[in-house]
Amino acid sequence: MNFEEIEHLEEQFQLATYAKMRIAVKTGKGAWIWTSGGEKYLDLYGGHAVCATGHAHPRVVAALKDQVEKVLFYSNLVYSEVRAKAAEKLVAIAPESITKAFFCNSGTEANENAMRMARMRTKRKKIITFSGGFHGRTADAISATFLGNYRNLGKPNVPHHVCAEFGNIESVRQLADKETAAIMLEPIQSMAGVTEAAPEFFAGLRKICDEHSIVLIFDEVQTGVGRTGNWFFSGSNLADFVEADIITLAKSLGSGVPVGVCLVNACIAESIKTNDLGTTFGGGMLAAAAVLATLEAIEADKMRENISDIENYLRERLKGIEEVKSLRGKGGLLGIEFNESCKLIHQKLLDNKIITGTSSNPNVLRLLPPLCIKKDEIDLLIEALK
Ligand SMILES: Cc1ncc(COP(=O)(O)O)c(C=O)c1O
């Protein structure tokens, strides 16, 4: 089918919920995708922050092919070697305090379950989240989302959600009390325009949580799985080595196979009993194989080291471009802040066959490239920007 035929069919039969780029992806390899018309695009958006290992990483492809031949799925009612190994690997790379994993299918589902666990643990209801944070589109997660208009789309909202100011520890102190079950945040607010907070902010949050026995949840759907150069934001120097009680992951975790997870510490784990949580598809064999291969590929190819180098390289190369005000973020979660709206730049880059992302901040262009992106590929962006 040519592009126009594909576009027509999708528009006819799919709800028009996204403003789409006018290309149809056919194949992908590394940081590149090829369209239905055979054109090649550099993917600096990583398939929406998902394709951390790059498109069609050989290790991931081989693991999935192998798993498909064995068994696609069985639920948590039985044991599975590949699921056991995926959970073991996640706990091994997680901050020290993390002891167990709960598999689900998406970021929003991971956040729903994280908040539920916090309420179960504390027997309290109130959840503190932040201005500019995005946590998903299901009922509790959208009620915890104070970015733009999203919360209104989820009306009627789940009660007991309150909003503090991101980066402002005083605003948290005013809301935190013995009624509060959890404080949940994106440690770098991606959709808001790659907004960061100082490491002291995270130390302050940990202190408040400890004082009031509140559960600290890091929504690492975007920052996790090596994206910042650390396996997780939690426990890293970016967080002043503070460890969250629950870390939620999705996006990059399965290289594109839908999967989410809640990683929890011993204190949370001991309060969760049989039948407290559940999901049919969570921890299915195909997803578990994808998780294991993704983590192994990132490790084997030293992608975390690579993405830290890439960040530094990009910082240097952007210096010569007058219109660039700053580079926000860390590793492969980056926002190029321009002096004015980047809408036209986003479109012009696409015309030059480079895919980037926008954000809620009109001046911030988001880059969420595969963690295996190379310097000469970054050069193509610099040339096009110039
Ligand atoms: C930080 C964050 N949390 C949660 C979600 C929701 O994830 P999903 O779309 O997989 O439900 C997203 C999605 O963009 C996200 O960026």
The ligand as an SDF file (V2000), in Angstrom:
LIG
                    3D

 16 16  0  0  0  0  0  0  0  0999 V2000
    5.9660    9.6970   33.0350 C   0  0  0  0  0  0  0  0  0  0  0  0
    4.8480    8.8870   32.4650 C   0  0  0  0  0  0  0  0  0  0  0  0
    4.0900    8.1590   33.2920 N   0  0  0  0  0  0  0  0  0  0  0  0
    3.0860    7.3940   32.8150 C   0  0  0  0  0  0  0  0  0  0  0  0
    2.7830    7.3440   31.4700 C   0  0  0  0  0  0  0  0  0  0  0  0
    1.6820    6.4820   30.9750 C   0  0  0  0  0  0  0  0  0  0  0  0
    2.2090    5.3990   30.3060 O   0  0  0  0  0  0  0  0  0  0  0  0
    1.3170    4.5180   29.3200 P   0  0  0  0  0  0  0  0  0  0  0  0
    1.0220    5.3860   28.1310 O   0  0  0  0  0  0  0  0  0  0  0  0
    2.1610    3.3230   28.9960 O   0  0  0  0  0  0  0  0  0  0  0  0
    0.0910    4.1570   30.0610 O   0  0  0  0  0  0  0  0  0  0  0  0
    3.5510    8.0970   30.5760 C   0  0  0  0  0  0  0  0  0  0  0  0
    3.2510    8.0950   29.1460 C   0  0  0  0  0  0  0  0  0  0  0  0
    3.6290    8.9450   28.3780 O   0  0  0  0  0  0  0  0  0  0  0  0
    4.6130    8.8950   31.0830 C   0  0  0  0  0  0  0  0  0  0  0  0
    5.3700    9.6270   30.2690 O   0  0  0  0  0  0  0  0  0  0  0  0
  1  2  1  0
  2  3  1  0
  2 15  2  0
  3  4  2  0
  4  5  1  0
  5  6  1  0
  5 12  2  0
  6  7  1  0
  7  8  1  0
  8  9  2  0
  8 10  1  0
  8 11  1  0
 12 13  1  0
 12 15  1  0
 13 14  2  0
 15 16  1  0
M  END
$$$$
